Amino acid sequence: MLAAAGADDNLRVTSGFEWQPLDVGQVRAWAALHAATEAVDHQEEHVSEQDLLGYLDDPDADYPRGSVAVYDGDLMIAFGLLFARTAAEPVHEMRMGGSVHPGYRGRGIGTELLTWAERAARPLHEERFSGQPLSLDGLYLARNSGAAGLFSQHGYEPSRAFLRMSCDLTADLTESRPPDGIDIVGFTTQRSQDARLVHNEAFRDHWGSTDFTDEGWQHFIGYQAFRPAYSFLAYEGAVPLGVVLGHEYDSHTEATGQRELHVPTVGTRRAGRNRGVATALLTASLRAARANGLVSASLSVDSDSPTGAVGLYERVGFTTQDTWIVTRKALAD
């Protein structure tokens, strides 16, 4: 038996492999694990060492106590990671991520990762939201029957579906002009807090969303992949109404030979909805990316978005490529 992250007596595993918290010295092994997983699972998630270094700065993650890497010698064969939320309204919906190397599946490592995550989540939760309910969310591709079975066997139930959608930027793009009285302007450092305000209000009525703190926002727009040139805000006079942000991952380009725009955020405040603001913002981002040589775009969207986002994206030219399932288990009432 070897101690997992936290070196706590109740955090024990039985796989016979070495378990330790993730840190900056492991990004090469961690990136290699991502590559091995992508080669088999085809999740369209290409992650570089530089990307992972950015993740290690996430203020919502506690790497010494809320992460674990599993090794067979020098080979990282699995990892697990917990992310706290900024609010418990009324439930603290802590999230976990992780994977097991394809060559080591079927040995019970996934079960051990879930056991570790459930135990490690509780003290992290109590420090933030003592006495309030806690749930733990996992994520898997709908076509991954093995992951679905693993979560189901341990009491997790599907709670939401998210669509990964893509758009061909070499094809004709939808024409979209800003509504009368609306100005679409490029993202700048001076407009960053306007963008945070818009994002927080726009997603406040969306499933599972919590507000960005200032620290969390600075981390989010500080990603190496963030591209201000593909990011825009919509204003009505001096009032910010909408925002779209763009990312470009060098790791995706290196793996596929094609440049892709990833859109992590499109949102409008209530006063800007149903007026064509989101369409104008997204179209501006797509056109700016295409003008700079990018050939495709991708995004993720709640299949039951209360704002009808799926239909908007389809009208702009996006089609569904994959479905991800969020699965949830209550850990504390």
C-alpha positions as CSV (number, residue, x, y, z in Angstrom):
1,M,0.0,0.0,0.0
2,L,1.2,3.5,-0.9
3,A,0.0,6.8,0.2
4,A,-1.7,9.0,-2.3
5,A,-1.8,12.8,-2.3
6,G,-2.0,14.2,1.2
7,A,0.0,11.5,2.9
8,D,-3.1,10.8,4.9
9,D,-3.8,7.4,6.5
10,N,-7.2,7.2,4.9
11,L,-5.8,7.9,1.4
12,R,-4.3,4.5,0.6
13,V,-4.2,2.6,-2.6
14,T,-3.5,-1.0,-3.4
15,S,-2.3,-1.0,-7.0
16,G,1.3,-1.4,-6.1
17,F,2.3,1.6,-8.2
18,E,3.8,4.9,-6.9
19,W,1.4,7.6,-6.1
20,Q,2.4,11.3,-5.5
21,P,1.0,14.8,-6.0
22,L,1.4,16.5,-9.3
23,D,4.0,19.3,-9.6
24,V,5.9,21.3,-12.1
25,G,8.6,18.7,-12.4
26,Q,6.2,16.2,-13.8
27,V,4.8,18.1,-16.8
28,R,6.8,16.1,-19.4
29,A,5.4,12.8,-18.0
30,W,2.0,14.3,-17.7
31,A,2.0,15.5,-21.3
32,A,3.1,12.0,-22.4
33,L,0.1,10.5,-20.6
34,H,-2.3,12.9,-22.3
35,A,-0.8,12.0,-25.7
36,A,-1.1,8.3,-25.0
37,T,-4.7,8.7,-24.0
38,E,-5.5,10.9,-27.0
39,A,-4.0,8.3,-29.4
40,V,-6.6,5.8,-28.3
41,D,-9.6,7.8,-27.2
42,H,-9.6,10.5,-29.9
43,Q,-11.0,13.2,-27.7
44,E,-9.5,16.0,-29.8
45,E,-7.5,17.2,-26.7
46,H,-3.9,17.8,-27.5
47,V,-2.0,19.1,-24.5
48,S,1.5,20.4,-24.3
49,E,3.9,20.8,-21.4
50,Q,3.4,24.6,-21.7
51,D,-0.4,24.1,-21.4
52,L,0.1,22.0,-18.2
53,L,2.3,24.6,-16.7
54,G,-0.6,27.0,-17.0
55,Y,-3.0,24.6,-15.3
56,L,-0.6,24.3,-12.3
57,D,-1.3,28.0,-11.5
58,D,-5.1,27.5,-11.3
59,P,-6.3,29.1,-8.1
60,D,-9.2,26.6,-7.9
61,A,-6.9,23.6,-7.6
62,D,-4.9,22.6,-4.6
63,Y,-2.1,20.5,-6.2
64,P,-0.4,19.3,-3.0
65,R,-3.6,17.9,-1.6
66,G,-6.0,17.8,-4.5
67,S,-4.0,16.0,-7.2
68,V,-2.3,12.7,-7.7
69,A,0.0,11.1,-10.3
70,V,0.4,7.3,-10.5
71,Y,3.7,5.9,-11.8
72,D,5.0,2.6,-13.0
73,G,8.7,3.4,-12.8
74,D,9.3,6.6,-14.8
75,L,6.0,6.2,-16.7
76,M,3.0,8.2,-15.5
77,I,0.1,5.8,-16.0
78,A,-2.7,7.8,-14.4
79,F,-3.6,11.1,-12.8
80,G,-6.4,12.7,-10.8
81,L,-7.2,16.3,-10.1
82,L,-9.8,18.2,-8.1
83,F,-11.2,21.7,-8.7
84,A,-13.1,23.6,-6.1
85,R,-15.7,26.1,-7.0
86,T,-16.1,29.7,-6.0
87,A,-19.6,29.2,-4.5
88,A,-21.9,26.6,-3.1
89,E,-25.4,27.6,-4.3
90,P,-26.7,25.6,-2.6
91,V,-24.3,22.7,-3.3
92,H,-20.6,22.9,-3.7
93,E,-20.2,21.1,-7.0
94,M,-16.5,20.1,-6.9
95,R,-15.1,18.8,-10.2
96,M,-12.6,16.1,-10.9
97,G,-10.5,15.3,-14.0
98,G,-8.2,12.4,-14.7
99,S,-7.3,9.5,-17.0
100,V,-5.6,6.1,-17.0
101,H,-3.0,5.1,-19.6
102,P,-4.7,2.8,-22.2
103,G,-2.1,0.1,-21.5
104,Y,-3.0,0.0,-17.8
105,R,-6.8,-0.1,-18.0
106,G,-8.7,-2.9,-16.5
107,R,-6.5,-3.2,-13.4
108,G,-8.6,-1.2,-11.0
109,I,-6.7,2.0,-11.2
110,G,-9.7,4.0,-12.2
111,T,-11.6,2.7,-9.1
112,E,-8.7,3.7,-6.9
113,L,-8.6,7.2,-8.5
114,L,-12.3,7.6,-7.7
115,T,-11.8,6.4,-4.1
116,W,-8.9,8.9,-3.7
117,A,-10.9,11.8,-5.2
118,E,-13.9,11.2,-2.9
119,R,-11.7,11.1,0.2
120,A,-9.5,14.1,-0.8
121,A,-12.5,16.2,-1.8
122,R,-14.1,16.3,1.7
123,P,-11.4,18.2,3.6
124,L,-10.9,20.6,0.7
125,H,-14.7,21.2,0.7
126,E,-14.8,21.7,4.5
127,E,-12.2,24.4,4.4
128,R,-14.3,26.4,1.9
129,F,-17.9,25.6,2.6
130,S,-18.1,23.9,6.0
131,G,-21.5,22.4,6.7
132,Q,-22.8,22.8,3.2
133,P,-23.7,20.0,0.8
134,L,-21.0,18.6,-1.5
135,S,-21.2,16.7,-4.8
136,L,-18.4,15.5,-7.0
137,D,-18.7,15.8,-10.8
138,G,-16.8,13.6,-13.4
139,L,-16.8,13.9,-17.2
140,Y,-16.6,11.2,-19.9
141,L,-17.2,10.8,-23.6
142,A,-20.6,9.4,-24.3
143,R,-19.0,6.8,-26.6
144,N,-16.6,5.6,-23.8
145,S,-18.6,2.7,-22.4
146,G,-15.8,1.8,-20.0
147,A,-15.8,5.2,-18.3
148,A,-19.6,5.2,-18.2
149,G,-19.6,1.8,-16.5
150,L,-16.9,2.8,-14.0
151,F,-18.8,5.9,-12.8
152,S,-22.1,4.0,-12.7
153,Q,-20.7,1.2,-10.5
154,H,-19.5,3.7,-8.0
155,G,-22.8,5.6,-7.6
156,Y,-22.5,8.4,-10.1
157,E,-25.4,9.4,-12.2
158,P,-25.4,11.3,-15.5
159,S,-26.6,14.9,-14.9
160,R,-25.9,16.8,-18.0
161,A,-24.6,16.5,-21.6
162,F,-22.2,18.9,-23.3
163,L,-21.6,19.0,-27.0
164,R,-18.3,19.5,-28.7
165,M,-19.0,21.4,-31.9
166,S,-16.8,22.4,-34.7
167,C,-16.9,24.8,-37.7
168,D,-15.0,24.8,-41.0
169,L,-13.5,28.2,-41.4
170,T,-12.6,27.5,-45.0
171,A,-16.3,27.4,-45.9
172,D,-18.5,30.4,-46.3
173,L,-19.3,32.0,-43.0
174,T,-22.6,33.4,-42.0
175,E,-23.0,37.2,-42.6
176,S,-23.8,39.0,-39.4
177,R,-23.8,42.7,-38.6
178,P,-24.0,44.1,-35.1
179,P,-27.5,45.3,-34.2
180,D,-28.3,49.0,-34.3
181,G,-26.7,50.8,-31.4
182,I,-24.2,48.0,-30.7
183,D,-20.5,48.3,-31.1
184,I,-18.2,45.3,-31.4
185,V,-14.7,46.1,-30.2
186,G,-11.5,44.1,-29.6
187,F,-10.5,42.8,-26.2
188,T,-7.9,44.9,-24.4
189,T,-6.4,44.8,-20.9
190,Q,-8.4,47.9,-20.1
191,R,-11.6,46.1,-21.0
192,S,-10.8,42.9,-19.1
193,Q,-13.0,43.7,-16.1
194,D,-15.9,44.5,-18.4
195,A,-15.4,41.1,-19.9
196,R,-15.4,39.5,-16.4
197,L,-18.6,41.3,-15.5
198,V,-20.3,40.2,-18.6
199,H,-19.2,36.6,-18.3
200,N,-20.3,36.3,-14.7
201,E,-23.7,37.8,-15.3
202,A,-24.2,35.9,-18.6
203,F,-23.6,32.5,-17.1
204,R,-25.2,33.0,-13.7
205,D,-28.3,31.3,-14.9
206,H,-26.4,28.4,-16.6
207,W,-26.1,25.0,-15.1
208,G,-23.1,24.4,-12.8
209,S,-21.7,27.9,-13.3
210,T,-20.1,30.1,-10.6
211,D,-18.6,33.6,-10.8
212,F,-15.0,34.2,-11.7
213,T,-13.1,35.9,-8.9
214,D,-10.6,38.5,-10.0
215,E,-7.8,36.0,-9.3
216,G,-9.5,33.3,-11.3
217,W,-10.2,35.6,-14.2
218,Q,-6.6,36.8,-14.4
219,H,-5.6,33.1,-14.5
220,F,-8.2,32.4,-17.2
221,I,-7.1,35.2,-19.5
222,G,-3.5,34.5,-18.7
223,Y,-3.4,31.1,-20.5
224,Q,-0.7,30.8,-23.1
225,A,-3.4,29.9,-25.5
226,F,-5.5,33.1,-25.0
227,R,-5.6,35.2,-28.2
228,P,-6.9,38.8,-27.7
229,A,-6.9,39.1,-31.5
230,Y,-9.9,36.7,-31.7
231,S,-11.6,38.1,-28.6
232,F,-14.3,40.8,-28.7
233,L,-16.8,42.7,-26.5
234,A,-20.1,44.2,-27.4
235,Y,-21.1,47.6,-26.0
236,E,-24.3,49.6,-26.1
237,G,-22.9,53.1,-25.4
238,A,-20.6,52.6,-22.4
239,V,-22.5,49.5,-21.2
240,P,-20.8,46.1,-21.9
241,L,-23.4,43.6,-23.1
242,G,-21.5,40.6,-24.5
243,V,-18.1,38.9,-24.8
244,V,-16.4,36.2,-26.9
245,L,-12.9,34.9,-26.1
246,G,-10.6,33.0,-28.4
247,H,-7.9,30.4,-27.8
248,E,-5.4,28.9,-30.1
249,Y,-3.4,25.8,-28.9
250,D,0.0,25.3,-30.4
251,S,-0.2,21.7,-29.2
252,H,-3.2,21.1,-31.5
253,T,-1.4,22.6,-34.5
254,E,1.7,20.5,-33.8
255,A,-0.4,17.3,-33.5
256,T,-2.7,17.9,-36.5
257,G,-0.8,20.3,-38.8
258,Q,-3.9,22.6,-38.7
259,R,-4.6,25.7,-36.8
260,E,-7.8,25.8,-34.9
261,L,-9.7,28.5,-33.0
262,H,-11.1,27.3,-29.7
263,V,-13.9,29.5,-28.2
264,P,-14.1,28.9,-24.5
265,T,-16.7,31.7,-23.9
266,V,-19.6,33.3,-25.7
267,G,-21.9,35.2,-23.5
268,T,-24.4,38.1,-23.3
269,R,-26.0,39.8,-20.4
270,R,-29.8,39.6,-20.2
271,A,-30.2,43.1,-21.7
272,G,-28.3,41.9,-24.8
273,R,-30.1,38.6,-25.4
274,N,-32.3,37.8,-28.4
275,R,-30.9,40.8,-30.3
276,G,-28.2,39.2,-32.4
277,V,-25.3,40.3,-30.1
278,A,-23.9,36.8,-29.5
279,T,-24.1,36.0,-33.3
280,A,-22.2,39.2,-34.1
281,L,-19.5,38.5,-31.5
282,L,-19.0,34.9,-32.6
283,T,-18.9,35.9,-36.3
284,A,-16.3,38.6,-35.5
285,S,-14.1,36.0,-33.8
286,L,-14.4,33.4,-36.6
287,R,-13.6,36.0,-39.3
288,A,-10.6,37.3,-37.4
289,A,-9.3,33.8,-37.0
290,R,-9.8,32.9,-40.6
291,A,-8.0,36.1,-41.7
292,N,-5.0,34.9,-39.7
293,G,-4.9,31.5,-41.3
294,L,-6.9,29.3,-38.9
295,V,-8.9,26.7,-40.7
296,S,-11.4,25.4,-38.1
297,A,-13.1,26.4,-34.8
298,S,-14.4,24.4,-31.9
299,L,-16.4,25.0,-28.7
300,S,-18.3,23.2,-26.0
301,V,-21.9,23.9,-25.1
302,D,-24.5,22.7,-22.7
303,S,-27.0,20.7,-24.8
304,D,-29.8,22.2,-22.6
305,S,-28.5,25.7,-22.6
306,P,-31.2,28.0,-21.4
307,T,-30.3,30.7,-24.0
308,G,-30.7,28.3,-27.0
309,A,-27.0,28.5,-27.7
310,V,-26.9,25.2,-29.6
311,G,-29.3,26.6,-32.2
312,L,-27.2,29.8,-32.5
313,Y,-24.0,27.9,-33.1
314,E,-25.7,25.7,-35.7
315,R,-26.9,28.7,-37.6
316,V,-23.4,30.1,-37.6
317,G,-22.1,26.9,-39.1
318,F,-21.1,24.6,-36.2
319,T,-21.9,20.9,-36.1
320,T,-21.8,18.4,-33.3
321,Q,-18.7,16.1,-33.2
322,D,-18.9,14.5,-29.8
323,T,-21.0,14.4,-26.6
324,W,-19.5,14.6,-23.2
325,I,-21.5,13.4,-20.1
326,V,-21.2,15.1,-16.7
327,T,-21.9,12.5,-14.0
328,R,-22.4,13.4,-10.4
329,K,-22.4,11.8,-6.9
330,A,-23.5,13.4,-3.6
331,L,-20.8,13.2,-1.0
332,A,-22.2,15.2,1.8
333,D,-25.8,16.4,2.5
